Amino acid sequence: MKHHIRAFSLGLFTSALIILIVFYLVQDSQTPIEDVKAEELIPVLEDQGYAVLSQEEYISYSVNGNDSEKNTDTNSESSDEDAEQNKEETENNNKEEEETTEEDSSNEEESEEDSPKEYKLTIETGMASSQISDILENEDIIESASDFNDYLEDNDYAINVKPGTFELTSDMSHFEIAEVITSYN
């Protein structure tokens, strides 16, 4: 038995030694990003479809908008195709912004109608958590009585519900409601 254990431990030691030697002797083919020069990265990024701007170009672009003729750096000149593509993207973005603005105004009207509903919940001594959940669902404070009741039971709130009157709103989470109904007023 000793021979088997010795042979096994010798095998483990040998394999660990081989892995250690390979780890230290084999050169890593990847170069850390800190060691790569920016001039080497720019062509790679441009080939993948990214636009690379110097700090001066970026400032000029952000101040002057999409007007590519106002760029002061001559290192990267835009072709006519790029300019046309930029114009098309700008027009598409403007259309999307207009549509978004129209949606936002209609959403604001809807949100005024969908403001959080308030409800004063009165819990009497001996009320079960399932009764409380049903009341809250009927008053549109929560969406699902069974989900809320499960939450109360899973997180040990069901046994700590306190009698009293509590102000609740429909935008409160299960956690917030549970904290309110289990605390003393």
Secondary structure, 3 states (H helix, E strand, C coil): CHHHHHHHHHHHHHHHHHHHHHHHHCCCCCCCHHHCCHHHHHHHHHHCCCCCCCHHHHHHHHHHCCCHHHCCCCCCCCCHHHHHHHHHHHHHHHHHHHHHHHHHHHHHHHHHHCCCCEEEEEECCCCCHHHHHHHHHHCCCCCCHHHHHHHHHHCCCHHHCCCEEEEEECCCCHHHHHHHHCCCC
